[in-house]
Amino acid sequence: MHTRSGPFAVVAAAVLWGTAGTAGALAAADSVSLAAARLVLGGAVLAALAVSAHRRSLRRRPLDRSRERVRTPGPGLARWARAHWTLALGAAAVAAYQLCFFAAVHRTGVAIGTVVAIGSGPVFTGVLSWLVGRERPTGRWALATAAALAGCAVLVTGGGAGGETGADAAGIGLALLGGLLYAFYVVVAARAIGGGTDSGTVMGVLFGGAAVLMVPVLVLSGPVWLARPGGLLTALYLGCATTALAYLLYGRGLRTTPVATAATLALAEPAVAALLGVVALRERLSAVSWAGLALLAAGLAVVALPARARTPDAHAPEKPEQPEQPDKPEKPGTPKVTAGRH
């Protein structure tokens, strides 16, 4: 995958996430049940794709690989166990994020809960990637992310108080916990992909495990709406498009895009949701909200721009050329060694 296409894959995933709100509004279902169905269906699709890809790789793998694994079982087995335990924790974080987000929205309102949960995600992601992977965020990323977060807050709240329920301390805490959980499983996915694991396999493990954990939530929330054709079609779209396809694209983007940058680019989701609300649901945006949308778009554009390549310093002193050494006569029977990487 080309380096420049990574941010576009992340933005494409965010566009699909942004359609989820409009699609969910057309289905007469409880929000928790809708989110559980979306995660269960999408996780099942991602897990099935990961299993299929793993089987194909096993069929293409030479038989000699099994002998190599037998010769060095210690480090490989330990590395495999560490990676899978980390992915298991990431799967639990995916499921817990859904619960924290909806609990926060219930306590403190849709606007404030959404701004705090989605807005804190890129900040936590930048900090975690710095602490875990020593990927220090750049100053440009910090400024652009701050602008995007400000635009997101203005867009969602419309410049007002941001909700009828009011700012509940416990609700804001749950939203912050949701942002931290999001950052955790994104960093886990990025490190696994950076370590050589296929991005489809990583997303399949994360969301397949989360789907298993969310099955009881779906059953207890009353999935009667799935029996209606409209509800079933909505759930299939949310699961297959806004979850499975979106996270496949997001995983591909993480191959070449720094995880902190990807988390900021994902803020395109509320912008798409707002525009779809205007077009499809006949909603209206205030002038302040349009200004927030413009600020958000500007921040995302700055983050998506490729970093300028460093040019050599023209004032740096040049190294003096070494005088050529006369060729030594070769001894008979001495093989020639050609320069190159081995």
C-alpha positions in Angstrom: 0.0 0.0 0.0 1.4 3.4 -1.0 2.3 5.7 1.8 0.2 8.6 0.6 -2.9 6.4 0.3 -2.9 5.6 4.1 -4.6 8.9 5.2 -7.2 8.5 2.4 -8.1 5.0 3.7 -8.5 6.4 7.2 -10.7 9.2 6.0 -12.8 6.8 3.9 -13.3 4.7 7.1 -14.4 7.9 9.0 -16.9 8.7 6.2 -18.5 5.3 6.6 -18.6 5.8 10.4 -20.3 9.1 9.8 -23.2 7.5 7.9 -24.0 5.3 11.0 -26.0 8.0 12.8 -28.3 8.7 9.8 -28.8 5.0 9.1 -29.6 4.4 12.8 -32.1 7.2 12.9 -34.1 5.5 10.2 -34.5 2.3 12.3 -36.9 2.2 15.2 -34.6 0.7 17.7 -33.0 1.5 21.0 -29.5 3.0 20.6 -27.8 0.4 22.9 -29.4 -2.5 21.0 -28.5 -0.9 17.7 -24.9 -0.5 18.7 -24.7 -4.1 20.0 -26.2 -5.5 16.8 -23.8 -3.4 14.7 -20.8 -4.7 16.7 -21.9 -8.3 16.7 -22.6 -8.5 13.0 -19.6 -6.4 12.0 -17.3 -8.4 14.3 -18.6 -11.7 12.9 -17.8 -10.5 9.4 -14.3 -9.4 10.3 -13.6 -12.6 12.2 -14.8 -14.7 9.3 -12.6 -12.8 6.8 -9.6 -13.2 9.2 -10.1 -16.9 9.5 -10.5 -17.3 5.7 -7.3 -15.3 5.1 -5.4 -17.3 7.7 -6.4 -20.6 6.0 -5.3 -19.3 2.7 -1.9 -18.3 4.1 -1.5 -21.8 5.7 -2.2 -23.5 2.3 0.5 -21.3 0.7 3.0 -21.7 3.4 5.9 -24.0 2.6 6.2 -27.2 4.7 9.7 -26.2 5.8 8.2 -23.5 8.0 7.0 -26.1 10.5 10.6 -27.3 10.9 11.8 -23.8 11.6 9.1 -23.4 14.3 10.2 -26.7 16.0 13.8 -25.6 16.0 13.1 -22.2 17.8 10.0 -22.7 19.9 10.9 -20.5 22.8 11.0 -16.9 21.7 8.4 -17.4 18.9 5.9 -18.9 21.3 6.4 -16.2 23.9 6.0 -13.5 21.3 2.9 -15.2 20.0 1.4 -15.4 23.5 2.2 -11.7 24.2 0.6 -10.5 21.0 -2.5 -12.5 21.5 -3.0 -11.4 25.1 -2.6 -7.8 24.0 -5.2 -8.3 21.2 -7.6 -10.0 23.7 -7.3 -6.9 25.9 -7.9 -4.7 22.8 -11.1 -6.7 22.1 -12.4 -6.1 25.6 -11.6 -2.4 25.1 -13.7 -2.3 21.9 -16.7 -3.7 23.7 -16.2 -1.6 26.8 -16.0 1.6 24.7 -19.5 1.0 23.4 -20.9 0.6 26.9 -19.0 3.7 28.2 -20.1 5.9 25.3 -23.8 5.2 25.6 -23.7 5.4 29.4 -22.0 8.8 29.1 -24.5 10.0 26.5 -27.4 8.9 28.8 -26.0 10.8 31.8 -24.7 14.0 30.3 -26.4 14.4 26.9 -25.6 13.5 23.3 -23.6 16.7 22.5 -21.3 16.8 25.5 -20.9 13.0 25.6 -20.0 12.8 21.9 -17.6 15.8 22.1 -15.7 14.4 25.1 -15.6 10.8 24.0 -14.7 11.4 20.3 -12.6 14.5 21.0 -10.5 13.0 23.8 -9.7 10.0 21.6 -6.9 11.6 19.5 -5.4 13.2 22.5 -5.2 9.9 24.4 -3.9 8.2 21.3 -1.1 10.7 20.8 0.0 10.3 24.5 -0.2 6.5 24.4 1.7 6.2 21.2 4.4 8.4 22.7 4.6 6.4 25.9 4.4 3.0 24.3 6.0 3.4 20.9 8.2 6.5 21.5 6.4 8.2 18.6 6.5 11.8 19.7 3.8 13.8 18.1 4.9 16.8 16.0 4.0 20.4 16.7 2.0 20.5 13.5 0.0 17.5 14.7 -0.7 19.2 18.0 -1.9 22.5 16.5 -4.0 20.8 13.8 -5.5 18.4 16.3 -6.4 21.3 18.6 -8.1 23.2 15.7 -10.0 20.0 14.7 -11.1 19.4 18.3 -12.3 22.9 18.6 -14.2 22.7 15.4 -15.7 19.4 16.4 -16.9 20.8 19.7 -18.5 23.9 18.0 -20.1 21.7 15.3 -21.7 19.3 17.8 -22.8 21.8 20.4 -23.8 24.5 17.9 -22.1 27.1 20.2 -24.6 26.5 22.9 -24.6 24.6 26.2 -24.6 21.3 24.4 -27.4 19.3 25.8 -30.6 19.3 27.9 -29.3 16.9 30.5 -26.4 19.2 31.6 -22.7 18.4 32.3 -22.8 15.5 34.7 -19.4 14.8 36.3 -19.9 11.0 36.2 -21.0 11.2 32.6 -18.0 13.2 31.5 -15.8 10.7 33.4 -17.4 7.8 31.4 -16.9 9.7 28.2 -13.2 10.3 29.0 -12.9 6.6 29.9 -14.4 5.8 26.5 -11.9 8.0 24.7 -9.1 6.2 26.6 -10.4 2.8 25.7 -10.7 3.9 22.0 -7.0 5.1 22.1 -5.9 1.8 23.7 -7.4 -0.5 21.1 -6.2 1.7 18.3 -2.7 1.7 19.6 -2.8 -2.1 20.1 -4.0 -2.5 16.5 -1.3 -0.2 15.2 1.5 -2.0 17.1 0.3 -5.4 15.9 0.1 -4.2 12.3 3.5 -2.5 12.6 4.9 -5.8 14.0 4.0 -7.6 10.8 0.6 -9.0 11.5 -1.9 -8.7 8.7 -4.3 -5.8 9.3 -7.3 -7.9 8.5 -6.3 -10.5 11.0 -5.8 -7.8 13.7 -9.2 -6.3 13.1 -10.8 -9.7 13.0 -9.4 -10.7 16.4 -10.3 -7.4 18.0 -13.8 -7.1 16.7 -14.6 -10.8 16.6 -13.7 -11.0 20.3 -15.7 -7.8 21.0 -18.7 -9.4 19.1 -18.7 -12.4 21.5 -18.7 -10.1 24.5 -21.5 -8.0 23.1 -23.9 -10.9 22.4 -25.4 -10.8 25.9 -25.9 -7.1 25.6 -27.8 -7.6 22.4 -30.0 -10.3 23.9 -30.8 -8.3 27.0 -31.5 -5.1 25.1 -34.4 -6.7 23.2 -33.5 -7.4 19.5 -37.2 -7.7 18.4 -36.6 -4.9 15.9 -34.3 -7.2 13.9 -37.3 -9.3 12.9 -38.6 -6.3 10.8 -37.2 -6.0 7.2 -36.2 -2.4 7.7 -34.5 -3.1 11.0 -32.6 -6.1 9.6 -31.4 -4.2 6.6 -30.3 -1.3 8.8 -28.4 -3.7 11.1 -26.7 -5.4 8.1 -25.6 -2.0 6.7 -24.3 -0.9 10.1 -22.5 -4.2 10.6 -21.1 -4.8 7.1 -20.4 -1.3 5.9 -19.9 1.0 8.9 -18.0 -1.6 11.0 -16.5 -4.4 8.9 -15.6 -2.4 5.7 -14.7 0.7 7.7 -12.3 -1.0 10.1 -10.7 -2.9 7.2 -10.0 0.4 5.6 -8.8 1.8 8.9 -6.5 -1.1 9.4 -5.0 -0.6 5.9 -4.5 3.0 6.7 -2.6 2.2 9.9 0.0 0.3 7.9 1.5 3.6 6.7 -0.1 6.3 8.8 1.1 7.2 12.3 -1.6 6.2 14.8 -1.9 9.7 16.3 -2.5 11.1 12.8 -5.0 8.4 12.1 -6.9 9.2 15.3 -7.1 12.8 14.3 -8.2 12.1 10.8 -11.0 10.0 12.2 -12.6 13.2 13.4 -14.1 13.5 9.9 -16.8 11.3 11.3 -18.9 14.0 13.0 -18.5 16.3 10.0 -19.9 13.6 7.7 -22.7 12.9 10.2 -23.6 16.6 10.3 -23.7 17.0 6.6 -25.8 13.9 6.2 -28.2 15.2 8.8 -28.7 18.4 6.7 -29.1 16.5 3.4 -31.1 13.4 4.5 -32.8 14.3 7.7 -33.6 17.9 6.9 -31.7 19.2 9.9 -30.3 22.8 10.0 -26.9 24.0 11.1 -26.4 27.4 12.6 -23.8 29.8 11.4 -21.6 28.9 14.3 -21.9 25.2 13.4 -20.9 25.9 9.9 -17.8 27.8 11.2 -17.0 24.8 13.4 -17.3 22.5 10.3 -14.9 24.7 8.4 -12.4 24.8 11.3 -12.6 21.0 11.6 -12.0 20.5 7.9 -9.0 22.9 8.0 -7.4 20.9 10.9 -7.9 17.6 9.1 -6.4 19.0 5.9 -3.3 20.1 7.7 -2.9 16.7 9.4 -3.4 14.8 6.1 -0.7 16.8 4.4 2.5 14.8 4.0 5.5 15.9 6.0 8.0 18.0 4.2 11.2 16.0 3.5 14.3 17.3 5.1 16.8 18.8 2.7 20.6 18.7 3.4 22.0 21.8 4.9 23.7 23.9 2.3 26.0 25.5 4.9 27.2 22.2 6.3 30.9 21.6 5.7 31.6 18.9 3.1 33.7 16.0 4.0 37.1 16.0 2.3 37.4 13.3 -0.3 39.7 10.5 0.6 42.5 9.8 -1.8 42.2 6.7 -3.8 44.3 3.8 -2.6 46.2 1.9 -5.2 44.8 -1.5 -5.8 46.7 -4.3 -4.1 47.6 -7.2 -6.2 45.3 -10.1 -5.6 46.6 -13.4 -4.3 46.0 -16.3 -6.6 42.8 -18.2 -5.6 41.3 -15.2 -3.7 37.6 -14.8 -4.6 36.3 -11.3 -5.5 33.6 -9.9 -3.1 31.1 -7.5 -4.7 29.7 -4.6 -2.6 26.0 -5.0 -1.5 23.6 -5.7 1.3 23.5 -9.3 2.6 
